[in-house]
Amino acid sequence: MSTLSSSTLTPNTMFSSTGSSPRFWRDARMPYVELRHISDARQICYAPHSHSHWSLGAVTAGRSTFCYRDASYRIQAGDMVMMNPHWVHACNPIESQPWAYLMLYIDAEWLSQLRYQLGLLDAPEWQDISTAVVTQPNLYAEYCDMAACLLDDQRAIGDKQMVLGSAYL
């Protein structure tokens, strides 16, 4: 990975790997989080499914269809999606058009504890987030900076913990 800092990169150049194979970032020192990057998702289709963790994704190129519970959304580069634990969803290409995304998976119990410690929850128990799609350029840029930090092999674990802890809470 490049040694450029995320603040010098744009979302289009930050995640320029090729191919449809996913790239995962994991670290045993941060077992409550995983980041997935797909640079060409047009051949990747998912049946409706759910996860036990909270998920936050960003479309980094192209467009897609995001089905979440009983609704369907057309999303595009710059949009972010949020999925509560155990809520059924699927995100798939539109007519084989190229698109790319990042997806952050966060342990719901860890996130609940953090939100409680920050005074955002009254109790350290999961509370669903009602928003499904976010289109806010400043939040998208912060998300891309966070993802770039996590994917950067040259960044210290303390930097990664700090950037994750301050994101969207």
C-alpha positions in Angstrom: 0.0 0.0 0.0 1.2 3.5 -0.7 2.7 5.5 2.1 0.7 8.6 1.1 -1.5 9.8 3.9 -5.3 9.5 3.4 -5.7 13.3 3.5 -3.7 13.6 0.2 -5.9 11.1 -1.6 -9.3 11.4 -3.2 -11.9 8.6 -2.8 -11.2 7.6 -6.5 -7.5 7.2 -6.0 -7.4 5.8 -2.5 -8.8 2.4 -3.4 -7.4 1.7 -6.8 -6.7 -2.0 -6.6 -7.9 -4.1 -9.5 -10.1 -7.1 -9.9 -13.2 -8.4 -8.2 -11.5 -10.3 -5.4 -12.3 -8.7 -2.0 -9.5 -7.2 0.0 -10.0 -7.6 3.8 -8.3 -5.7 6.6 -8.2 -7.4 10.0 -6.0 -7.0 13.0 -6.0 -9.3 16.0 -5.5 -6.2 18.2 -8.8 -4.8 17.0 -11.0 -8.0 16.8 -14.2 -6.0 16.9 -13.8 -4.6 13.4 -13.2 -5.7 9.8 -13.0 -3.7 6.6 -13.7 -5.2 3.1 -12.9 -3.5 -0.1 -14.1 -4.5 -3.6 -12.8 -2.5 -6.5 -15.0 -4.2 -9.2 -18.2 -5.6 -7.8 -20.2 -6.0 -11.1 -19.8 -9.8 -10.9 -20.6 -10.1 -7.2 -24.3 -10.6 -6.3 -25.7 -11.4 -2.9 -29.0 -13.0 -2.0 -30.8 -11.2 0.8 -28.9 -11.9 4.0 -28.1 -10.5 7.4 -25.1 -10.3 9.8 -24.8 -10.3 13.6 -22.7 -7.1 13.5 -23.4 -3.5 12.4 -22.3 -2.6 8.9 -21.4 0.7 7.4 -20.6 0.8 3.7 -19.6 3.4 1.1 -20.0 3.3 -2.7 -16.6 4.5 -4.0 -17.4 4.2 -7.8 -20.4 3.6 -10.0 -24.0 2.7 -8.9 -25.8 -0.1 -7.2 -29.2 -1.2 -5.9 -29.4 -1.5 -2.1 -32.3 -3.5 -0.8 -32.8 -3.1 3.0 -35.7 -4.7 4.7 -38.7 -3.8 2.6 -37.2 -0.9 0.6 -35.0 -0.6 -2.4 -32.6 2.3 -3.0 -30.5 3.3 -6.0 -27.1 4.3 -4.6 -24.0 5.8 -6.2 -20.5 6.9 -5.6 -20.5 9.1 -2.5 -23.4 7.4 -0.8 -23.1 5.4 2.4 -25.4 2.7 3.7 -25.9 1.5 7.3 -27.2 -1.9 8.3 -28.3 -2.9 11.7 -27.5 -6.4 13.1 -29.8 -9.1 11.8 -31.6 -6.8 9.3 -32.0 -8.4 5.9 -30.2 -6.6 3.1 -28.6 -7.1 -0.3 -26.5 -4.8 -2.5 -26.0 -5.7 -6.2 -24.8 -4.2 -9.4 -27.2 -2.5 -11.9 -27.2 -4.3 -15.2 -23.6 -5.4 -14.8 -22.4 -1.8 -14.6 -19.0 -1.4 -12.7 -19.2 -0.2 -9.2 -16.9 -0.4 -6.1 -17.4 -0.2 -2.4 -16.0 -0.4 1.1 -17.8 -2.2 3.9 -16.9 -1.9 7.6 -18.2 -4.6 9.9 -18.3 -3.7 13.6 -19.1 -5.9 16.5 -22.5 -4.7 17.8 -21.6 -5.3 21.5 -18.4 -3.3 21.2 -20.1 -0.5 19.4 -22.9 -0.4 22.0 -20.3 -0.1 24.8 -18.5 2.7 23.0 -21.7 4.6 22.3 -22.7 4.2 25.9 -19.3 5.4 27.2 -19.6 8.5 24.9 -23.0 9.3 26.3 -24.9 8.5 23.1 -26.9 5.6 24.7 -28.7 5.4 28.0 -27.7 1.8 28.5 -24.8 -0.3 27.0 -27.3 -2.3 24.8 -27.7 -2.3 21.1 -30.1 0.3 19.8 -31.0 0.2 16.1 -30.1 3.1 13.8 -33.0 4.1 11.6 -31.1 5.6 8.8 -30.4 3.4 5.8 -28.7 5.7 3.2 -26.6 8.7 3.9 -25.6 11.2 1.2 -23.3 13.7 3.0 -20.0 14.5 1.3 -18.2 15.4 4.5 -19.1 12.1 6.2 -18.2 10.2 3.1 -14.8 11.9 3.0 -14.2 11.1 6.7 -15.2 7.5 6.1 -12.8 7.2 3.1 -10.0 8.7 5.3 -10.8 6.1 8.0 -10.8 3.3 5.5 -7.5 4.5 4.0 -6.0 4.6 7.5 -7.1 1.0 8.3 -5.8 -0.3 4.9 -2.4 1.5 5.2 0.2 -1.1 6.4 2.5 1.8 7.5 0.0 3.3 10.0 0.4 2.4 13.7 -2.3 0.5 15.5 -2.9 3.5 17.7 -3.8 5.6 14.7 -6.2 2.9 13.5 -7.9 2.7 16.9 -8.2 6.4 17.2 -9.7 6.9 13.7 -12.2 4.2 14.2 -13.2 5.4 17.7 -13.9 8.9 16.4 -15.9 7.9 13.3 -19.6 8.5 13.2 -20.3 8.2 16.9 
